[in-house]
């Protein structure tokens, strides 16, 4: 019963966040930054977790593991659809190296900042800090589209070549975070292959 209730809450929050993010509501600037960066989902996750409402406890997380795998695979499928060879050949190889380098630099910077902040401000185990830092750095690697959304039309019109490069990078830089989430899910003790063998 709790699992069904939590699933309905997550679906409701996902649709609510989608409408607030991608519909053209006239929101104040701070609210646009809050919603366009996906910060609302981070806050809601903390509220639903064991530290506050405790709706998504470890047992519930295990019950939601099949849904997590399905959604992760669906995102990977949608992401892979854009890799059409004919379209990719239009861009120089330097664009690909630039996109991968940008993604790795973002991951490294966000990971370092989050890990050091947690080490200074919070008294928590280093393993937990590592998990949080990896998760947030992977999320931070998918924010290029949000950055483009904040650019003014005048700035876009003045730098067409730069915008072409930025749009290409923003469509590629999600590859590394997606691989990180996939590997984390695969090697998670509660969802990985060892756990599947135990259940079978």
N, C-alpha and C positions, 0 to 999 in steps of 0.2 A: 504493500500500500504506500509506504513512504517513497519507494523507488518511483512509482507512478506519479505521485504528487510532485516529487523533485523534477521529474522529466517534463511535466506540464509547466512547471514554473520556468524551467530553462527555455522551453519553446516560446513561452509568452515573453520572456525577457529578450530573447533573440529577435523576435519580430518587432517588439517595441523599439529596441535599439536600432534595428534596420530602418524603421520608418523615421526615427528622429535623425538618423545619420544621412540617409540618401534622399529623403523628401525635402523639398525646398521650403522648409519652415524658416521664418525670420527670427533667428535666435541671436542673442548678444554674442559678441566675439568670444568671450570666455567660454560660453556654452558650446559654440561651434568647435573650438579647440578641444573641449572635453569630449564631445561626441565623435568628431572626425578622427581623433587619435585612438578611439576604442577604450579610453580610460574608464568609461562607465562599466564595461564588462569586467575590468580588473576590480573595481570597487564592489560590484555585485558578487563577484566570486569570493572576495574576502568576507562579505557579509553572510553569504550562504555557507561558508566553510566552518570548520570546527572551532575557530576562535570566537565566533559570534553566535549565529543562529544554529549552527551544527546540523544543518539539513543535509549537506553533502559530507558525510563522514566517510571513513575508509571503506566501510562495507558498501555504502551506496556508490562510491567510486568504482568498486569492483563490479557492481551490478551494471553500471553505465559503460563498462569497458567495451562491450560489443558496439554500442552506439558511437563511442569515441573512435574506434577503428573504422567504422563505416564512414563517418564524417571526414576523418583524415584521408581515407582513400578517395572520397568524393572530391575533396579539395585538390588532391594530387591529380585526379583525372581531369578536372576543369583546367588546372594549371598546365597540364601536358597538351591540352588541345591547341594551345596557342603556338606550340613549337612546330610550325609547318616549315618544312625544309625550303620550299620555294620562297617563302616570305623571309626566312632567316638569312638566305643568301643575298638579299638586297643590302644587308648591313655589313660594314667592314668588320674584320675579326677583332680589331681593337675595341669595338663596342662590347663584345662579349667579355674580353679581359677586364675592361673597365667596370662592367656590371658585377662580375665576380669579385674584383678587388674592392669595390664599394661595399658589397655585402659583407665581406670578411672584415673590413675596417669597422663597419657599423657594429657587427657582432662583438669585436674585440673591445671597442670603446664602451659600449653599453654594459658588457659583461664586467669589465674592470670597474666602471663607475658604480654599478649595483653591488658588486661583491665588496668593494672597499667601504661603501656606505653602510651596508649591513654589518660589516666587521666593526665599524666604529660606533654605530648607533644601537645595535641590537646584540643581545647576549643569547645567541642561538648556535646550534651545532654547525660546524663548517660544511658538513654534508648537505644540510638544509639550505645553507647560503648558496652552495654550488647549484642546487636544483633551481632555486629562485633566480639566480643570476643567469643561468642558461636559458630558462624559460623567457625571462624578460628581454634578454639579448636577441633571442629568436623573434620575439614579437617586434622588437625595435627594428629588426631587419626588413620588416614588411610595411614600413611607414612612408616609403617614397611616394606612393600615390597620394597620401594625405598631404605631404609637402607640396606637391604640384597643385592640389586643390586650393591651397592657401595663396597661390600666386595670383597677382592681379592681372586682368586681361591686357593692360598696357605693357606690362613686363613680358608677357608671353609674346605679344606682337613684335616687340623689339628684338627678341632673340630667338628666331625660328630655328636656327641650326642647333643652338644650345637646348632648346625645348625638345627637339627631335631626339637628341642624345639622352636627355633626362627621362623622356617617356619610354625609351628603349630600356634604360636601366631600371626604371620603376616596374616594368613588366617582367624583368628577369631576376631581380634581386630577391624575390620570394622563394627562389629555388633552394637556397642554402637553409633558410629557416624551416622550410618544409621537410628537407632531409633530416634536420636536427630533431624535429618533432617525431618523425617516423622512427628514427633510431632510438630515441628515448622511449617511445611506446613499445618498440620491439624488445628492448633490453630491460624494461620495467619488470621487476619480479612478479607482479600481480597480473601482468598481461602478456608477458613474453612467451616464447615457445616452451620453456620448462613448466610454466603454470598450465599451459594447454595440455601437455603430456600427463600432468597429474590429474587433471579433470577427466581425461579420456581413459 
